[in-house]
Amino acid sequence: MPPLRIAIIGARGINNYGGFETMVGELAPKLVGKGYVVYCSCEKSRNGERLEDYKGVKLIYFPIKPPVNYTLRKIFEFIYDIYFIIKCSLRCDIVYVLGLFGGIFLFIPRLFGKVSIVNVDGIEWKRSKFNIVEKNLIRIFFILSTISASFIIIDNKCLKNYINPRYHKKVIYVPYGASPREYIPWDENKLIHYFKKEDALKISQEKFWLVVARLEPENNIHIIIDGFIKAKTHLPLVIIGDFTSNKYRDEVYKMITDSESDNIILLGSVYNMEILDMLRQNCFVYVHGHSAGGTNPALLETMIMKNIIIAHDNEFNREVCGDFALYFKDADDLKNKIDLIENNPEYYLKLKDEVYDRARKEYSWDKVVDKYEFVFKELKVRK
């Protein structure tokens, strides 16, 4: 019997920056190792590089380079998904689309007698970075994707609440994954390339709070900063990430300026994984403000690095961390949690091992890949 052929569509490539890209980098080679033939869609490189194979995964490329313009980029992603859905419907047994843009065309593989799957990601239409037209389109894409696909994968059980009960029988829960990272020893000398000199002097091992996120309202950066201003903590708050809106950036900077705080450090994006992991592995407490679920990869990554975590109090974060994190609803609540931890840090140290054990047991990539393998076998039979 020939091996099952699986196409994974929607990521920009494999192991590129981003949640889906990281997932494909973990999932696809492991599926190849289990005997599957796996194709992965890739964007055309701007510098002309074109790798045909990655650890046995067959890489297939879109013929047009992605545009820089935001609006054109969204149109590009829509056409990108359609192109690969049609192309892979002819050669593959299972077409697995990540995200919503191409999900409405997942009836096409079914016309060829193939299995079509959509990963609906999260409740993207609630993100403030999208205008009202974009939010409505995303919501429509979400609905049509759940109708069009043979099966629906969610990475957080709470996402099922946003899917029409009529299609619940098509829903399959497969979590995102996380793998233990090699420990990066603390080296203050490495910080000078990323921090201003005066800020670098404020940072020492396990003596700073950390946030890693896109800086946008639904990640509650303003609430986190407000909570820290109210707490008057003596430890610095390091925030890593870029703003997605100039308006929001101005609002946040005004908050910091008006507070006259010199303890809040906006570092911008850090793409050096060694530095990023060093900061995550050696912070005092990690603060996670994401509220527009499902499962955020950054949260799993900080869990697997043994951190005390304070997360925004919503169904998605509680599903991931369970009882092994603290949660905040607003700035005053966060202020109280900050005071609790700083006044009695030893009491909360046990959370580091507990949240790590939860990540290792529930979200290991090996467990995720085993679940996908089971799902693909079952869906091929059930199609």
C-alpha positions in Angstrom: 0.0 0.0 0.0 1.5 3.4 -1.0 2.4 5.9 1.8 -0.2 8.5 2.6 0.6 11.8 0.9 -0.1 14.9 3.1 0.1 18.6 2.0 0.4 21.3 4.7 -0.6 24.6 3.3 -0.7 28.1 4.7 2.7 28.6 6.4 5.2 31.0 4.8 7.6 28.1 4.7 9.2 25.8 7.2 10.9 26.9 10.4 10.5 30.5 9.5 9.4 33.1 12.2 5.9 32.5 13.3 3.7 29.9 15.1 2.5 28.0 12.0 6.0 27.9 10.5 7.4 26.6 13.8 4.7 23.9 13.9 5.4 22.8 10.4 9.1 22.6 11.2 8.4 20.2 14.1 5.5 18.2 12.6 6.4 17.7 8.9 9.9 16.0 9.4 8.5 13.7 12.1 5.7 12.6 9.8 8.3 11.8 7.2 10.1 9.8 9.7 7.0 7.8 10.3 6.7 6.9 6.6 4.5 9.6 5.2 5.1 11.7 2.1 4.8 15.4 3.2 4.6 18.5 1.0 4.9 22.0 2.5 3.9 25.2 0.8 6.6 28.0 0.8 6.7 31.6 -0.3 9.2 32.5 -3.0 12.4 33.8 -1.4 13.3 37.4 -2.0 17.0 36.5 -2.5 16.3 33.6 -4.8 17.2 30.8 -2.4 15.2 27.7 -3.1 15.6 24.6 -0.9 13.8 21.7 -2.5 13.9 19.4 0.6 13.9 19.9 4.3 14.6 16.7 6.4 12.7 14.7 3.8 9.8 17.2 3.5 9.1 18.2 -0.1 9.0 22.0 -0.4 6.8 23.5 -3.1 6.9 27.2 -3.9 4.5 29.9 -5.0 5.8 31.4 -8.2 5.3 35.1 -7.2 7.3 36.9 -4.5 5.2 38.2 -1.6 4.5 42.0 -1.7 5.5 44.4 1.1 2.3 46.4 1.0 -0.2 45.3 3.7 -3.3 45.1 1.6 -1.5 43.4 -1.3 0.0 41.0 1.2 -3.5 39.9 2.3 -4.6 39.4 -1.3 -1.4 37.5 -1.9 -2.1 35.1 1.0 -5.6 34.4 -0.3 -4.3 33.5 -3.8 -1.4 31.6 -2.3 -3.7 29.3 -0.4 -6.0 28.7 -3.4 -3.1 27.9 -5.7 -1.8 25.2 -3.4 -5.2 23.8 -2.5 -5.8 23.2 -6.2 -2.2 22.0 -6.9 -2.2 19.6 -3.9 -5.7 18.2 -4.5 -4.3 16.5 -7.5 -1.3 14.9 -5.9 -2.1 14.4 -2.2 -4.5 12.3 -0.1 -4.9 14.9 2.6 -4.9 18.6 2.2 -4.3 20.4 5.6 -4.7 24.2 5.5 -3.4 26.4 8.3 -5.6 29.5 8.8 -8.7 30.8 7.2 -7.8 32.4 3.9 -7.9 29.2 1.9 -10.4 27.3 4.1 -13.4 28.3 2.0 -12.0 26.4 -1.0 -11.5 23.2 0.9 -14.5 21.7 -1.0 -12.0 21.4 -3.9 -10.0 18.4 -2.5 -13.3 16.8 -1.6 -14.4 17.0 -5.3 -11.3 14.9 -6.0 -12.2 12.4 -3.3 -9.5 13.7 -0.9 -9.6 14.6 2.8 -9.6 18.4 3.5 -8.7 19.8 7.0 -8.6 23.4 8.3 -6.8 24.6 11.4 -8.9 27.6 12.4 -6.1 29.1 14.6 -7.9 31.5 16.9 -10.6 34.2 17.1 -8.8 36.5 14.8 -11.8 38.7 14.1 -11.5 40.1 17.6 -8.1 41.6 17.0 -8.1 45.4 17.1 -5.4 45.7 14.4 -8.1 44.7 11.8 -10.6 47.3 10.6 -14.3 46.6 10.6 -14.3 45.3 7.0 -11.4 42.9 7.8 -13.0 41.7 11.0 -16.2 40.9 9.1 -14.3 39.1 6.3 -12.3 37.0 8.8 -15.5 36.1 10.6 -17.1 35.0 7.3 -13.9 33.1 6.3 -14.1 31.3 9.7 -17.7 30.3 9.2 -17.2 29.2 5.6 -14.1 27.2 6.5 -15.9 25.2 9.1 -18.6 24.4 6.5 -16.2 23.7 3.6 -13.6 21.5 5.2 -14.0 17.7 5.8 -12.6 18.2 9.3 -11.7 21.1 11.6 -8.6 21.1 13.9 -8.5 23.3 17.0 -5.4 23.7 19.1 -7.4 24.9 22.2 -10.6 23.1 23.4 -12.3 26.4 24.1 -12.3 27.3 20.3 -15.1 24.7 19.9 -17.4 27.3 21.6 -17.0 29.5 18.5 -18.0 26.9 16.0 -21.6 26.2 15.0 -22.8 23.2 17.0 -24.0 21.8 13.6 -20.3 21.1 12.7 -19.0 19.9 16.1 -18.9 16.4 14.8 -16.1 17.5 12.4 -14.0 19.1 15.2 -10.8 17.4 16.3 -8.6 18.8 19.1 -4.9 18.6 18.4 -2.8 21.0 20.6 0.2 23.1 19.6 3.5 21.8 21.0 6.6 22.8 22.9 10.0 21.2 23.3 12.5 21.7 26.2 15.3 24.1 25.2 18.9 24.0 26.1 19.7 26.3 29.0 21.4 29.5 28.0 23.7 30.7 30.8 23.1 34.3 31.9 25.6 36.6 30.2 25.1 40.3 30.8 27.7 41.2 28.2 25.3 39.9 25.5 22.7 42.4 26.4 24.6 45.5 25.4 23.8 44.7 21.7 20.1 44.9 22.4 19.6 47.3 25.3 20.5 50.9 25.8 23.5 51.1 28.1 21.4 52.6 30.9 18.8 49.9 30.6 21.3 47.1 30.4 22.6 48.1 33.8 19.1 47.6 35.3 18.8 44.0 34.2 20.3 41.2 36.2 19.5 37.4 36.4 16.1 36.7 37.8 15.6 40.4 38.7 13.3 41.5 35.9 9.7 40.9 34.7 9.3 39.9 31.1 6.7 40.2 28.3 7.1 38.8 24.8 4.3 39.6 22.4 3.1 41.7 19.5 2.3 45.0 21.1 -1.4 45.4 20.4 -4.5 46.0 22.5 -5.8 42.4 22.6 -2.4 41.4 24.2 -3.2 43.9 26.9 0.2 45.7 26.9 -1.4 48.9 28.2 -3.0 47.0 31.1 0.3 45.3 32.0 2.1 48.6 32.0 -0.7 50.2 34.1 -0.5 47.4 36.6 3.3 47.8 36.9 3.0 51.6 37.3 0.5 51.1 40.1 2.5 48.4 41.8 5.6 50.6 42.0 7.8 47.5 41.8 11.5 48.0 42.2 12.2 45.4 39.4 12.3 46.5 35.8 9.7 45.3 33.2 11.2 44.2 29.9 8.8 44.2 27.0 9.9 42.5 23.8 7.9 43.0 20.5 6.9 45.5 17.9 3.8 47.7 17.8 1.3 46.9 15.1 -0.4 50.3 15.3 1.2 53.8 15.5 -1.9 55.0 17.5 -1.4 52.3 20.1 2.3 52.9 20.2 1.6 56.6 21.0 -0.9 55.7 23.7 1.6 53.3 25.4 4.5 55.8 25.2 2.2 58.5 26.7 1.3 56.2 29.6 5.0 55.6 30.4 5.9 59.3 30.0 3.1 60.5 32.2 4.0 58.0 34.9 7.6 59.2 34.9 8.6 55.6 35.3 12.2 54.6 34.3 11.6 51.0 35.0 9.7 50.0 31.9 11.9 49.0 29.0 10.4 48.6 25.5 13.0 46.6 23.7 11.5 46.1 20.3 11.6 42.7 18.5 14.4 40.3 19.2 14.9 37.6 16.6 18.1 36.1 18.1 16.8 32.9 19.7 19.8 32.6 22.0 19.2 36.0 23.5 15.4 35.5 23.6 15.8 32.2 25.4 18.3 33.6 27.8 15.9 36.3 28.8 12.9 33.9 29.1 14.9 31.3 31.1 16.3 33.9 33.5 13.5 36.3 34.2 11.8 36.7 37.6 8.2 36.3 36.3 6.7 36.1 32.8 3.6 38.1 32.1 1.3 36.9 29.3 -1.4 39.3 28.2 -2.9 37.5 25.1 -6.7 37.3 25.1 -7.6 36.5 21.5 -6.9 32.7 21.7 -6.6 29.8 21.0 -3.2 28.5 22.2 -0.4 31.0 21.9 3.0 29.4 21.1 4.8 32.0 23.3 2.9 30.8 26.3 3.9 27.2 25.8 7.5 28.2 25.2 7.7 30.1 28.5 6.0 27.2 30.3 8.6 24.7 29.0 11.3 27.1 30.3 10.1 26.8 33.9 8.7 30.3 34.7 6.3 31.7 37.2 3.6 33.0 34.9 0.9 35.6 35.4 -1.5 35.3 32.4 -4.6 37.3 31.4 -7.7 35.7 32.8 -9.5 34.2 29.9 -10.7 30.7 28.9 -7.8 30.1 26.5 -5.0 30.8 28.9 -6.7 28.8 31.7 -7.1 25.9 29.3 -3.3 25.9 28.7 -1.9 26.6 32.1 -4.6 25.2 34.3 -4.0 25.8 38.0 -0.3 26.3 37.6 -0.3 30.1 36.8 -1.7 33.2 38.3 -4.3 35.2 36.4 -5.2 38.9 36.2 -8.4 40.6 35.0 -7.3 44.2 34.9 -4.5 46.6 36.0 -5.6 46.6 39.7 -5.7 42.8 39.8 -2.3 42.6 38.1 -0.9 45.1 40.7 -2.1 42.9 43.5 -0.5 39.8 41.9 2.8 41.7 41.5 2.7 42.7 45.1 1.9 39.1 46.2 4.8 37.6 44.3 7.4 40.2 45.2 6.5 40.1 48.9 6.7 36.3 49.0 8.6 34.9 46.0 9.5 31.6 47.6 5.9 30.6 47.9 5.4 30.7 44.1 8.6 28.9 43.1 6.7 25.6 43.0 4.7 26.9 40.0 7.9 26.8 37.8 8.1 23.0 38.0 4.4 22.5 37.9 3.8 24.5 34.8 6.9 22.8 33.2 5.5 19.4 33.9 2.1 20.3 32.4 3.8 21.6 29.2 6.0 18.5 29.0 3.1 16.0 29.6 0.3 17.8 27.6 2.1 19.7 24.9 5.2 17.8 23.9 5.8 17.8 20.1 6.2 14.0 20.2 2.7 13.7 21.7 1.3 16.2 19.2 2.8 14.3 16.2 1.4 11.0 17.5 -2.0 12.6 17.7 -1.7 14.0 14.1 -0.7 10.5 12.9 -3.7 9.0 14.5 -5.9 11.7 13.1 -4.6 11.3 9.6 -5.1 7.6 9.6 -8.6 7.9 11.0 -9.6 10.6 8.6 -8.4 8.7 5.6 -10.6 5.8 6.6 -13.6 8.1 7.5 -13.5 10.3 4.4 
